[in-house]
Amino acid sequence: GRALLAPVGPRVRAGPRAPLRSTASAAPLYDVVVSGGGMVGSAMAAALGHDIHFHDKKIALLEAGPRKEYDHMPDGYSNRVSSISPGSATLLSSFGAWDHVCSLRLKPFRRMQVWDACSEAMIIFEKDDLDDMGYIVENDVIMSALTKQLDAVADRVEVFYRSRAVGYTWPLPSHSCDTSPWVQIELADGRRLQTKLLIGADGHNSVVRKEAEIKNIEHQYDQSAVVATLHLSEATDNNVAWQRFLPTGPIALLPLSDTASSLVWSTSHEHASELLAMDEESFVDSINSAFWSNINHSDFIDTAGAMFRSAISLLKPSGTAVRQLPPSVAEVDPESRAMFPLGMGHATEYVQHRVALIGDAAHRVHPLAGQGVNLGFGDIACLAHHLSAAAFNGSDLGKDPRQWSGERQRHNVSLIAATDVLKRLYSTRLAPLVLLRTWGLQATNALPPVKVRISLEWGL
Amino acid sequence: QLSLFRLTVKRPFSTSHSSVDAKEIKKFQLLAHKWWDEEGEYSALHSMNDIRVPFIRDTLLSMSSNYLRGNPLSGVKILDVGCGGGLLSEPLGRLGASVTGIDPLEDNIRTADQHKSFDPVLAKRIRYKSSSLEEIVEESMETFDVIVASEVVEHVADLETFIKCCSQVLKPEGSLFITTINKTQLSYVLGIVVAEKIMGIVPEGTHEWEKFVPPEELEHILESNGFSVKTVKGMLYNPLSGSWSWTESTSLNYAVHAVKSGAQGQSGPTGTPSETDIQQCSATAATAG
């Protein structure tokens, strides 16, 4: 009991200690338990389940919701979509899920045009070759593919639906003879599990993270994102992702098909509520105005911007790009409007003894960069690789995978910080800052090496 | 570079022709419960798994024709001599092998049994026995596919006897893996003076430089007892990172892979065992596999 709690420094967590062997032995022991059956948690379980070195291992996936059947995709598009980077697509195909996505539906895009509402500044991302930059995929399509691939390895991966963990019991970091070395999990229905490694993929309000007492740096933005499914005025080669930075927040149009696009509009809470409440015509007008209006331009900025552009074209004739015009919207799918609050978060540690955090449980970003789920998939690629090697070495899987977490933190922190900075930089009409970002954007657009680097950083 | 991992083997309490050194056992008695503290006295041995397990695994995989998915060592019977707390037995068990771990010190076996008991897969695949190598020879003639003697031979009282007994319990063409410390000026300075007396990385008195074994001597004993030495590799410990790596030089730590000659004394350069060899090991000098 408590007597075994030798002072081992700040890492000792309060809460129930590992039970004595006799009581713990009844609970089934898993090699890995993934808590959270969303896109990231399901992909983690599927990646491990398909790993050759996990052939004889036992994996469990805990999902609080019911099992959803995705056999039949509805004709209409879902309003929750993700921008999937080529890197993420590679991960998904490593365990056979990408084929399913392709056979359902997805929209590749070749180009991203990002521009400012307060000036003419614009940046275009596109690949020189004819490769896709990324794919817009409905979250339901991804979940359908993941569920299929989990079913395919049901002998290795046990999925517990309608199962919420209500309690975790942590083992002592250094093994003491009488107590179980494993993490004990208690489910709401009283069932117990034990695991050598617990992976927390339970979202930005992660219970695993809280129970493990891992500090989280978080900040609620004064913004909500409004999503909707839109129909375009006319069919077009809809292969460009559009994003315009308004002073109130970025508005993005992500292609779903030649006639439909998905809206992600980050704006103030009040404005978001207004957008949801207004009638469909006004809503469509607001969107078109947001993309087309130059009301936020000031003569000063326009002049300064034009001067800078001339300067660039003298030095680097090809440095200014042709601006394409975004499509105009005709209709919004009824019932497709929704909003959700935005924030940022970053866990100070991704791992502890026998615990690892992935996805939004570890890091939460603003959707302006379209990176949220890609960061999570990046975590999976890295962690699965590490665990696969550990399994092939016969190692104890729960041993602190610090190497993995160091790598991921270094990668994620810079991207999260940059996203946060961009969000703040673009949330203003103040002339000096507008000028700064205008020139910055123009310069970045003119400098291929910087542009390429940004693309690579964002997994594009 | 320090050679710090030694604390594994206890010599069996046996009678005559014993490879067990009673003095050696006393040294490890005190630390019998510290095996699984990965940041403790045995931390260098824990990190040694990062190179010795892949070495054993890959050597065996390259020699076998079938590979069972997810279970690289499935069906392989391994004897871990001087298993201590089971630090090497457990990863080998996780890779699918049936492991028998022996150690003369009962407290070590107790710790090892205790630790494996929490994992039902390991509990089934590994069995531990408090015993000397000689004591199991009679009942285990040519039983094992593989013997691992990691950080053992530098504690042995009589190396020749030890190797002969290994040969007895190993199947023909079975593999023997040894890791140990060379007897050089460097190993005296780094392995004893620095590691024990100055940096205290190894408990003082653990090592006796006199008992370190140069690879040439080990190779000679192996070859004259029916083994063919296939690989000798140097190992290097980095005390700053706490990790091991392979290296060209064998002047400190090194690993050896040797294969017992096949039935009818074939395939080894030394051929048939000598008269004295047969007399020394108490079991019948059977040649059938």
Interface residues (C-beta under 8 A of the other chain):
Chain A: R21 L29 I52 H53 F54 H55 D56 K57 S174 H175 C177 S180 P181 W182 A391 F392 N393 G394 S395 D396 K399
Chain B: H33 W36 D37 E38 E39 G40 N49 D50 V53 P54 R57 R69 G70 N71 P72 E90 P91 L92 G93 R94 L95 G96 T111 Q114 H115 S117 F118 D119 P120
